[in-house]
Amino acid sequence: MNIKQIKKDFPILKDENITYLDSGATTQKPTSVIKSIEEFYKKYNANPHRGAYSLSIEATKIYENTRAKIAKFINSKHMEEIIFTKNATESLNLIAYSYGMDNLKKDDEVVLSIMEHHSNLVPWQKVAKFTNSKLNYMYINENFELSDEEIESKITDKTKIVGITHVSNVLGTINNIEKIIKYAHKKGAIVVVDCSQSVPHMKIDVQKLDADFVVFSGHKMLAPLGIGILYGKKEILNKMSPFLMGGDMIEYVHEQETTFAPLPNKFEAGTQNVEGVIGLGSAIDYIENLGYDKIQQIENKVVSYAIEELSKLQYLTLYLTPNKQNHCSVISFNINGIHPHDVASILDSEGICIRSRKSLCAAFNEISRNRFNM
């Protein structure tokens, strides 16, 4: 299957006037995902876990079968280690509030990479202030990578939590999370891995990684908006208190006390985004049918061509690690003297959809100045 054949699977891309290059923000959806959502509402629409009638039982079956599919997809040992959220942001906030608030104390340290998405940074700022713990950062070198020296100097015996993105959503740098997890565990810390940018492109095996928590969003991997995943080791999740309270996450409610349902229900309060769960299951089917080998083969071809051609433009500055093995599909650049929003608007007039960020432009300029002064 070639690129043109794959493109036919996506209804919105049948418009020849659209060149969509913003999949890092959200991916377009294949027909199979769209049809699975339509089928649910036509045939199975009911609230899972809430009724003894056949329609609700069928909805529950579909919902939980998808949980099992996701567990297999990332090689989780137990399907109850898979928690449905609305996105990676909610998953990270759940970890920060339910684990961080209860386990950090004064002078403990939380270590993040400077590459982190705001959703794996801002919650830890609040938790650190509330618990009087310290927030430290691992900084990138001139190759936009985390050096071994930086990792080992920042993760210390005081470190209790390490937050690390697998693939930077800004630079496309692939971090060596296996090495980071192993070193953090050696120091007694738990590790939160943001796989939002990696899971659409490469196989994630949570048992092999030995990650304590893994999060990702469905909408970045061909699934609908509003569905996310939190994976956590069962022994850790069992000790955590719920983040949200409400229907379906309780066991017994008395006037003054409540006991909570076992995993995974304990962390899934209220009516869930069932259509999103079903769409995510269909997206996984699509990815597995295509195969990660094929995905990476096509991606490498497209990215290599793009970098080769962009490198010829003298007025354009690329921000990439020189090690191709450590780079995924994100390509960041500035055009000299032109505001990024203007660049995006000009390209949009030609039907080309790209992400533009003023803050990143300033950050990259600062990185360039620092590299020049070294």
C-alpha positions as a Markdown table, in Angstrom:
| # | Residue | x | y | z |
|---|---|---|---|---|
| 1 | Met | 0.0 | 0.0 | 0.0 |
| 2 | Asn | 1.4 | 3.4 | -1.0 |
| 3 | Ile | 0.8 | 6.9 | 0.1 |
| 4 | Lys | -1.9 | 7.6 | -2.5 |
| 5 | Gln | -3.8 | 4.5 | -1.5 |
| 6 | Ile | -3.7 | 5.4 | 2.2 |
| 7 | Lys | -4.8 | 8.9 | 1.4 |
| 8 | Lys | -8.0 | 7.5 | 0.0 |
| 9 | Asp | -8.9 | 6.1 | 3.4 |
| 10 | Phe | -9.3 | 9.7 | 4.8 |
| 11 | Pro | -12.5 | 11.5 | 3.5 |
| 12 | Ile | -11.2 | 15.0 | 4.3 |
| 13 | Leu | -8.0 | 14.4 | 2.2 |
| 14 | Lys | -10.1 | 13.7 | -0.9 |
| 15 | Asp | -10.2 | 17.4 | -1.2 |
| 16 | Glu | -7.2 | 18.0 | -3.5 |
| 17 | Asn | -6.9 | 21.5 | -2.3 |
| 18 | Ile | -5.8 | 20.4 | 1.2 |
| 19 | Thr | -2.3 | 19.4 | 2.2 |
| 20 | Tyr | -2.6 | 18.6 | 5.9 |
| 21 | Leu | 0.8 | 18.8 | 7.8 |
| 22 | Asp | -0.5 | 19.2 | 11.3 |
| 23 | Ser | -0.9 | 15.6 | 12.5 |
| 24 | Gly | 1.2 | 16.4 | 15.5 |
| 25 | Ala | -1.7 | 18.5 | 16.8 |
| 26 | Thr | -4.4 | 16.2 | 15.6 |
| 27 | Thr | -4.7 | 13.5 | 13.0 |
| 28 | Gln | -7.4 | 13.2 | 10.4 |
| 29 | Lys | -9.7 | 10.2 | 10.7 |
| 30 | Pro | -10.0 | 7.2 | 8.4 |
| 31 | Thr | -13.4 | 6.1 | 7.1 |
| 32 | Ser | -13.3 | 3.0 | 9.3 |
| 33 | Val | -13.1 | 5.0 | 12.5 |
| 34 | Ile | -15.9 | 7.3 | 11.4 |
| 35 | Lys | -18.1 | 4.4 | 10.5 |
| 36 | Ser | -17.5 | 2.6 | 13.8 |
| 37 | Ile | -18.8 | 5.6 | 15.7 |
| 38 | Glu | -21.8 | 5.8 | 13.4 |
| 39 | Glu | -22.5 | 2.1 | 13.9 |
| 40 | Phe | -22.4 | 2.5 | 17.7 |
| 41 | Tyr | -25.0 | 5.2 | 17.7 |
| 42 | Lys | -27.2 | 3.3 | 15.2 |
| 43 | Lys | -27.1 | -0.1 | 16.9 |
| 44 | Tyr | -25.6 | 0.0 | 20.4 |
| 45 | Asn | -26.2 | 3.4 | 22.0 |
| 46 | Ala | -26.6 | 2.9 | 25.7 |
| 47 | Asn | -24.7 | 3.7 | 28.9 |
| 48 | Pro | -22.1 | 1.0 | 29.8 |
| 49 | His | -22.3 | -0.5 | 33.3 |
| 50 | Arg | -25.6 | 1.3 | 34.0 |
| 51 | Gly | -28.3 | -1.1 | 32.9 |
| 52 | Ala | -29.3 | -4.7 | 33.1 |
| 53 | Tyr | -31.1 | -4.5 | 29.7 |
| 54 | Ser | -29.5 | -6.1 | 26.6 |
| 55 | Leu | -28.6 | -2.8 | 24.9 |
| 56 | Ser | -26.6 | -1.6 | 27.9 |
| 57 | Ile | -25.0 | -5.0 | 28.3 |
| 58 | Glu | -23.9 | -4.9 | 24.6 |
| 59 | Ala | -22.5 | -1.4 | 25.0 |
| 60 | Thr | -20.6 | -2.6 | 28.1 |
| 61 | Lys | -19.2 | -5.5 | 26.2 |
| 62 | Ile | -18.0 | -3.3 | 23.3 |
| 63 | Tyr | -16.5 | -0.8 | 25.8 |
| 64 | Glu | -14.6 | -3.3 | 27.8 |
| 65 | Asn | -13.5 | -5.3 | 24.8 |
| 66 | Thr | -11.8 | -2.1 | 23.6 |
| 67 | Arg | -10.1 | -1.7 | 26.9 |
| 68 | Ala | -8.7 | -5.2 | 26.4 |
| 69 | Lys | -7.6 | -4.3 | 22.9 |
| 70 | Ile | -5.7 | -1.3 | 24.1 |
| 71 | Ala | -4.1 | -3.3 | 26.9 |
| 72 | Lys | -2.8 | -5.8 | 24.2 |
| 73 | Phe | -1.8 | -2.9 | 21.9 |
| 74 | Ile | 0.7 | -1.5 | 24.5 |
| 75 | Asn | 1.3 | -4.9 | 26.2 |
| 76 | Ser | -0.2 | -4.0 | 29.5 |
| 77 | Lys | -0.1 | -6.9 | 31.9 |
| 78 | His | -3.7 | -6.3 | 33.2 |
| 79 | Met | -6.5 | -4.7 | 31.3 |
| 80 | Glu | -7.6 | -2.9 | 34.4 |
| 81 | Glu | -4.3 | -0.9 | 34.2 |
| 82 | Ile | -6.0 | 1.0 | 31.3 |
| 83 | Ile | -7.9 | 4.1 | 32.4 |
| 84 | Phe | -10.0 | 6.0 | 29.9 |
| 85 | Thr | -9.7 | 9.8 | 30.1 |
| 86 | Lys | -10.5 | 12.6 | 27.7 |
| 87 | Asn | -6.9 | 13.2 | 26.6 |
| 88 | Ala | -3.3 | 13.0 | 27.7 |
| 89 | Thr | -3.7 | 16.3 | 29.5 |
| 90 | Glu | -6.3 | 14.8 | 31.8 |
| 91 | Ser | -4.2 | 11.7 | 32.3 |
| 92 | Leu | -1.3 | 13.8 | 33.4 |
| 93 | Asn | -3.4 | 15.9 | 35.7 |
| 94 | Leu | -4.8 | 12.7 | 37.3 |
| 95 | Ile | -1.3 | 11.5 | 38.0 |
| 96 | Ala | -0.2 | 14.9 | 39.4 |
| 97 | Tyr | -3.1 | 15.2 | 41.7 |
| 98 | Ser | -3.8 | 11.6 | 42.7 |
| 99 | Tyr | -0.2 | 10.5 | 43.0 |
| 100 | Gly | 1.9 | 13.6 | 43.3 |
| 101 | Met | -0.2 | 15.4 | 45.9 |
| 102 | Asp | -0.2 | 12.3 | 48.2 |
| 103 | Asn | 3.3 | 11.2 | 47.8 |
| 104 | Leu | 5.5 | 14.3 | 47.6 |
| 105 | Lys | 6.8 | 16.1 | 50.6 |
| 106 | Lys | 9.0 | 19.0 | 51.4 |
| 107 | Asp | 12.4 | 18.9 | 49.6 |
| 108 | Asp | 11.4 | 16.0 | 47.4 |
| 109 | Glu | 12.3 | 16.6 | 43.8 |
| 110 | Val | 10.3 | 16.3 | 40.6 |
| 111 | Val | 12.5 | 16.2 | 37.4 |
| 112 | Leu | 11.1 | 17.1 | 34.0 |
| 113 | Ser | 12.8 | 17.6 | 30.6 |
| 114 | Ile | 12.6 | 21.1 | 29.2 |
| 115 | Met | 10.9 | 19.5 | 26.2 |
| 116 | Glu | 7.7 | 18.7 | 28.1 |
| 117 | His | 4.3 | 19.7 | 26.7 |
| 118 | His | 2.7 | 22.2 | 29.1 |
| 119 | Ser | 0.3 | 19.5 | 30.3 |
| 120 | Asn | 3.3 | 17.6 | 31.8 |
| 121 | Leu | 4.8 | 20.8 | 33.3 |
| 122 | Val | 2.1 | 23.1 | 34.6 |
| 123 | Pro | 0.4 | 20.5 | 36.9 |
| 124 | Trp | 3.8 | 19.7 | 38.4 |
| 125 | Gln | 4.4 | 23.4 | 39.1 |
| 126 | Lys | 1.2 | 23.5 | 41.2 |
| 127 | Val | 1.9 | 20.2 | 42.9 |
| 128 | Ala | 5.4 | 21.3 | 43.8 |
| 129 | Lys | 4.2 | 24.6 | 45.3 |
| 130 | Phe | 1.4 | 22.7 | 47.3 |
| 131 | Thr | 3.8 | 20.1 | 48.7 |
| 132 | Asn | 6.9 | 22.3 | 49.1 |
| 133 | Ser | 8.8 | 20.0 | 46.8 |
| 134 | Lys | 11.2 | 21.2 | 44.2 |
| 135 | Leu | 10.8 | 21.2 | 40.4 |
| 136 | Asn | 14.0 | 20.7 | 38.4 |
| 137 | Tyr | 14.7 | 20.4 | 34.7 |
| 138 | Met | 16.9 | 18.4 | 32.4 |
| 139 | Tyr | 18.1 | 20.7 | 29.6 |
| 140 | Ile | 18.9 | 19.9 | 26.0 |
| 141 | Asn | 22.3 | 20.2 | 24.4 |
| 142 | Glu | 23.3 | 21.9 | 21.1 |
| 143 | Asn | 22.0 | 18.8 | 19.3 |
| 144 | Phe | 18.5 | 19.2 | 20.9 |
| 145 | Glu | 19.0 | 16.0 | 22.9 |
| 146 | Leu | 19.3 | 15.1 | 26.6 |
| 147 | Ser | 22.9 | 14.0 | 27.3 |
| 148 | Asp | 23.7 | 11.1 | 29.7 |
| 149 | Glu | 25.5 | 13.7 | 31.9 |
| 150 | Glu | 22.4 | 15.9 | 32.1 |
| 151 | Ile | 20.2 | 13.0 | 33.0 |
| 152 | Glu | 22.5 | 11.6 | 35.7 |
| 153 | Ser | 23.2 | 15.0 | 37.2 |
| 154 | Lys | 19.5 | 16.0 | 37.6 |
| 155 | Ile | 18.0 | 12.7 | 38.7 |
| 156 | Thr | 19.3 | 12.2 | 42.2 |
| 157 | Asp | 18.4 | 10.3 | 45.4 |
| 158 | Lys | 16.0 | 13.2 | 46.2 |
| 159 | Thr | 14.1 | 12.7 | 43.0 |
| 160 | Lys | 10.7 | 11.0 | 43.5 |
| 161 | Ile | 9.0 | 11.6 | 40.1 |
| 162 | Val | 10.5 | 12.0 | 36.6 |
| 163 | Gly | 8.3 | 13.3 | 33.8 |
| 164 | Ile | 9.6 | 12.6 | 30.3 |
| 165 | Thr | 8.2 | 12.9 | 26.8 |
| 166 | His | 9.0 | 10.0 | 24.5 |
| 167 | Val | 9.1 | 12.2 | 21.4 |
| 168 | Ser | 9.2 | 16.0 | 21.6 |
| 169 | Asn | 6.2 | 17.7 | 20.1 |
| 170 | Val | 8.4 | 20.7 | 19.3 |
| 171 | Leu | 11.6 | 19.1 | 18.0 |
| 172 | Gly | 10.8 | 15.6 | 17.1 |
| 173 | Thr | 13.6 | 14.4 | 19.3 |
| 174 | Ile | 13.2 | 10.8 | 20.4 |
| 175 | Asn | 14.4 | 10.5 | 24.0 |
| 176 | Asn | 16.0 | 7.3 | 25.3 |
| 177 | Ile | 13.2 | 6.6 | 27.8 |
| 178 | Glu | 14.4 | 3.1 | 28.5 |
| 179 | Lys | 17.7 | 4.5 | 29.8 |
| 180 | Ile | 15.9 | 7.3 | 31.7 |
| 181 | Ile | 13.4 | 4.9 | 33.3 |
| 182 | Lys | 16.2 | 2.5 | 34.3 |
| 183 | Tyr | 18.3 | 5.2 | 35.9 |
| 184 | Ala | 15.3 | 6.8 | 37.6 |
| 185 | His | 14.3 | 3.5 | 39.2 |
| 186 | Lys | 17.8 | 3.0 | 40.4 |
| 187 | Lys | 17.4 | 6.3 | 42.3 |
| 188 | Gly | 14.0 | 5.2 | 43.6 |
| 189 | Ala | 11.8 | 7.5 | 41.4 |
| 190 | Ile | 8.7 | 6.7 | 39.5 |
| 191 | Val | 8.5 | 7.7 | 35.8 |
| 192 | Val | 5.7 | 9.3 | 33.9 |
| 193 | Val | 6.1 | 8.9 | 30.1 |
| 194 | Asp | 4.1 | 11.0 | 27.6 |
| 195 | Cys | 3.8 | 8.9 | 24.5 |
| 196 | Ser | 1.3 | 11.2 | 22.7 |
| 197 | Gln | 3.8 | 11.9 | 19.9 |
| 198 | Ser | 5.3 | 8.5 | 19.7 |
| 199 | Val | 2.4 | 6.0 | 19.8 |
| 200 | Pro | 1.2 | 6.9 | 16.2 |
| 201 | His | 4.7 | 6.1 | 14.9 |
| 202 | Met | 6.3 | 3.3 | 16.9 |
| 203 | Lys | 5.3 | 0.3 | 19.0 |
| 204 | Ile | 5.0 | 1.0 | 22.7 |
| 205 | Asp | 5.6 | -1.9 | 25.1 |
| 206 | Val | 4.9 | -0.8 | 28.6 |
| 207 | Gln | 6.3 | -4.0 | 30.2 |
| 208 | Lys | 9.5 | -3.8 | 28.3 |
| 209 | Leu | 9.9 | -0.1 | 29.1 |
| 210 | Asp | 9.0 | -0.8 | 32.8 |
| 211 | Ala | 7.2 | 2.6 | 32.8 |
| 212 | Asp | 5.2 | 3.4 | 35.9 |
| 213 | Phe | 2.8 | 5.6 | 34.0 |
| 214 | Val | 2.2 | 6.1 | 30.2 |
| 215 | Val | -0.2 | 8.6 | 28.7 |
| 216 | Phe | -1.4 | 9.3 | 25.2 |
| 217 | Ser | -4.3 | 11.0 | 23.3 |
| 218 | Gly | -6.4 | 9.2 | 20.8 |
| 219 | His | -6.8 | 12.2 | 18.5 |
| 220 | Lys | -3.1 | 12.1 | 17.6 |
| 221 | Met | -3.4 | 8.5 | 16.4 |
| 222 | Leu | -6.4 | 8.6 | 14.0 |
| 223 | Ala | -9.0 | 8.3 | 16.8 |
| 224 | Pro | -11.7 | 10.9 | 17.7 |
| 225 | Leu | -11.2 | 14.0 | 19.8 |
| 226 | Gly | -11.9 | 13.7 | 23.5 |
| 227 | Ile | -10.5 | 10.2 | 24.3 |
| 228 | Gly | -7.2 | 9.6 | 26.1 |
| 229 | Ile | -5.4 | 6.8 | 27.9 |
| 230 | Leu | -3.7 | 6.5 | 31.2 |
| 231 | Tyr | -1.7 | 3.4 | 31.8 |
| 232 | Gly | -0.4 | 2.8 | 35.3 |
| 233 | Lys | 1.1 | -0.2 | 37.1 |
| 234 | Lys | -1.7 | -1.9 | 39.0 |
| 235 | Glu | 0.1 | -1.8 | 42.3 |
| 236 | Ile | 0.5 | 2.0 | 42.1 |
| 237 | Leu | -3.0 | 2.7 | 40.8 |
| 238 | Asn | -4.5 | 0.6 | 43.6 |
| 239 | Lys | -2.8 | 2.8 | 46.2 |
| 240 | Met | -3.9 | 6.1 | 44.6 |
| 241 | Ser | -7.0 | 8.1 | 45.5 |
| 242 | Pro | -9.6 | 9.0 | 42.8 |
| 243 | Phe | -9.2 | 12.2 | 40.9 |
| 244 | Leu | -12.9 | 12.7 | 40.1 |
| 245 | Met | -15.9 | 11.6 | 42.1 |
| 246 | Gly | -19.3 | 10.6 | 40.8 |
| 247 | Gly | -21.3 | 7.9 | 39.2 |
| 248 | Asp | -19.8 | 4.4 | 38.4 |
| 249 | Met | -16.6 | 4.9 | 40.4 |
| 250 | Ile | -18.1 | 4.1 | 43.8 |
| 251 | Glu | -18.8 | 0.8 | 45.6 |
| 252 | Tyr | -21.0 | 1.9 | 48.5 |
| 253 | Val | -22.2 | 5.4 | 49.5 |
| 254 | His | -23.3 | 6.2 | 53.0 |
| 255 | Glu | -24.2 | 9.6 | 54.4 |
| 256 | Gln | -20.7 | 10.3 | 55.7 |
| 257 | Glu | -18.5 | 7.8 | 54.0 |
| 258 | Thr | -17.9 | 6.3 | 50.6 |
| 259 | Thr | -16.0 | 3.3 | 49.4 |
| 260 | Phe | -14.6 | 3.2 | 45.8 |
| 261 | Ala | -15.0 | 0.7 | 43.1 |
| 262 | Pro | -11.9 | -1.4 | 42.1 |
| 263 | Leu | -9.8 | -0.6 | 39.0 |
| 264 | Pro | -10.4 | 0.7 | 36.5 |
| 265 | Asn | -13.8 | 2.1 | 37.5 |
| 266 | Lys | -12.3 | 4.0 | 40.4 |
| 267 | Phe | -10.8 | 6.5 | 38.0 |
| 268 | Glu | -13.7 | 6.7 | 35.5 |
| 269 | Ala | -16.3 | 8.9 | 37.1 |
| 270 | Gly | -19.5 | 9.7 | 35.2 |
| 271 | Thr | -20.7 | 8.8 | 31.8 |
| 272 | Gln | -17.7 | 8.1 | 29.6 |
| 273 | Asn | -16.9 | 9.1 | 26.0 |
| 274 | Val | -18.0 | 5.7 | 24.7 |
| 275 | Glu | -18.0 | 6.7 | 21.0 |
| 276 | Gly | -14.4 | 7.9 | 21.5 |
| 277 | Val | -13.4 | 4.6 | 23.1 |
| 278 | Ile | -14.9 | 2.7 | 20.1 |
| 279 | Gly | -13.3 | 5.0 | 17.7 |
| 280 | Leu | -9.9 | 4.5 | 19.4 |
| 281 | Gly | -10.4 | 0.8 | 19.1 |
| 282 | Ser | -11.0 | 1.2 | 15.3 |
| 283 | Ala | -7.9 | 3.4 | 15.0 |
| 284 | Ile | -5.8 | 0.7 | 16.6 |
| 285 | Asp | -7.2 | -1.8 | 14.1 |
| 286 | Tyr | -6.2 | 0.6 | 11.3 |
| 287 | Ile | -2.7 | 1.1 | 12.6 |
| 288 | Glu | -2.2 | -2.6 | 13.2 |
| 289 | Asn | -3.5 | -3.6 | 9.8 |
| 290 | Leu | -1.2 | -1.1 | 8.1 |
| 291 | Gly | 1.7 | -2.1 | 10.5 |
| 292 | Tyr | 4.3 | 0.0 | 12.2 |
| 293 | Asp | 7.0 | -1.2 | 9.8 |
| 294 | Lys | 5.0 | 0.2 | 6.8 |
| 295 | Ile | 4.2 | 3.4 | 8.8 |
| 296 | Gln | 7.9 | 4.0 | 9.5 |
| 297 | Gln | 9.0 | 3.1 | 6.0 |
| 298 | Ile | 6.6 | 5.7 | 4.5 |
| 299 | Glu | 7.4 | 8.3 | 7.2 |
| 300 | Asn | 11.1 | 8.0 | 6.8 |
| 301 | Lys | 10.8 | 8.5 | 3.0 |
| 302 | Val | 8.6 | 11.6 | 3.4 |
| 303 | Val | 10.6 | 13.2 | 6.3 |
| 304 | Ser | 13.9 | 12.6 | 4.6 |
| 305 | Tyr | 12.6 | 14.2 | 1.4 |
| 306 | Ala | 11.2 | 17.2 | 3.3 |
| 307 | Ile | 14.4 | 17.8 | 5.2 |
| 308 | Glu | 16.5 | 17.5 | 2.1 |
| 309 | Glu | 14.4 | 20.0 | 0.2 |
| 310 | Leu | 14.0 | 22.4 | 3.1 |
| 311 | Ser | 17.7 | 22.4 | 3.8 |
| 312 | Lys | 18.2 | 24.0 | 0.3 |
| 313 | Leu | 16.4 | 27.1 | 1.3 |
| 314 | Gln | 18.9 | 29.7 | 2.6 |
| 315 | Tyr | 16.3 | 31.8 | 4.3 |
| 316 | Leu | 15.0 | 29.0 | 6.4 |
| 317 | Thr | 16.5 | 27.6 | 9.7 |
| 318 | Leu | 15.8 | 24.0 | 10.7 |
| 319 | Tyr | 15.8 | 22.7 | 14.3 |
| 320 | Leu | 16.7 | 19.1 | 14.1 |
| 321 | Thr | 19.0 | 16.7 | 15.9 |
| 322 | Pro | 21.8 | 15.6 | 13.6 |
| 323 | Asn | 21.3 | 12.0 | 14.6 |
| 324 | Lys | 18.6 | 10.8 | 12.3 |
| 325 | Gln | 18.0 | 7.7 | 14.6 |
| 326 | Asn | 16.9 | 10.1 | 17.3 |
| 327 | His | 14.4 | 12.1 | 15.2 |
| 328 | Cys | 10.7 | 11.4 | 14.6 |
| 329 | Ser | 8.4 | 13.1 | 12.2 |
| 330 | Val | 8.2 | 16.6 | 13.6 |
| 331 | Ile | 10.0 | 19.3 | 11.5 |
| 332 | Ser | 10.4 | 22.7 | 13.1 |
| 333 | Phe | 11.7 | 25.7 | 11.3 |
| 334 | Asn | 11.8 | 29.5 | 11.2 |
| 335 | Ile | 11.8 | 31.7 | 8.1 |
| 336 | Asn | 14.1 | 34.6 | 8.6 |
| 337 | Gly | 12.4 | 37.9 | 9.3 |
| 338 | Ile | 8.8 | 36.6 | 8.9 |
| 339 | His | 6.4 | 36.0 | 11.8 |
| 340 | Pro | 5.4 | 32.4 | 12.0 |
| 341 | His | 1.7 | 33.3 | 11.9 |
| 342 | Asp | 2.3 | 35.1 | 8.6 |
| 343 | Val | 4.1 | 32.0 | 7.3 |
| 344 | Ala | 1.1 | 29.8 | 8.3 |
| 345 | Ser | -1.4 | 32.2 | 6.7 |
| 346 | Ile | 0.5 | 32.4 | 3.4 |
| 347 | Leu | 0.8 | 28.6 | 3.2 |
| 348 | Asp | -2.9 | 28.3 | 4.1 |
| 349 | Ser | -3.7 | 30.4 | 1.0 |
| 350 | Glu | -2.2 | 27.5 | -0.9 |
| 351 | Gly | -4.2 | 24.9 | 1.0 |
| 352 | Ile | -1.2 | 23.9 | 3.2 |
| 353 | Cys | -2.1 | 23.3 | 6.9 |
| 354 | Ile | 0.9 | 23.8 | 9.4 |
| 355 | Arg | 1.2 | 24.7 | 13.0 |
| 356 | Ser | 2.6 | 28.1 | 13.9 |
| 357 | Arg | 3.7 | 29.3 | 17.4 |
| 358 | Lys | 5.2 | 32.7 | 18.2 |
| 359 | Ser | 6.5 | 31.4 | 21.5 |
| 360 | Leu | 8.4 | 28.6 | 19.8 |
| 361 | Cys | 9.9 | 31.1 | 17.3 |
| 362 | Ala | 11.3 | 33.1 | 20.3 |
| 363 | Ala | 12.5 | 29.9 | 22.0 |
| 364 | Phe | 14.4 | 28.7 | 18.9 |
| 365 | Asn | 16.0 | 32.1 | 18.4 |
| 366 | Glu | 17.2 | 31.9 | 22.0 |
| 367 | Ile | 18.5 | 28.4 | 21.4 |
| 368 | Ser | 20.3 | 29.6 | 18.3 |
| 369 | Arg | 21.9 | 32.5 | 20.3 |
| 370 | Asn | 23.0 | 30.2 | 23.0 |
| 371 | Arg | 24.6 | 27.8 | 20.5 |
| 372 | Phe | 26.4 | 30.7 | 18.8 |
| 373 | Asn | 27.8 | 31.9 | 22.1 |
| 374 | Met | 29.1 | 28.5 | 23.2 |
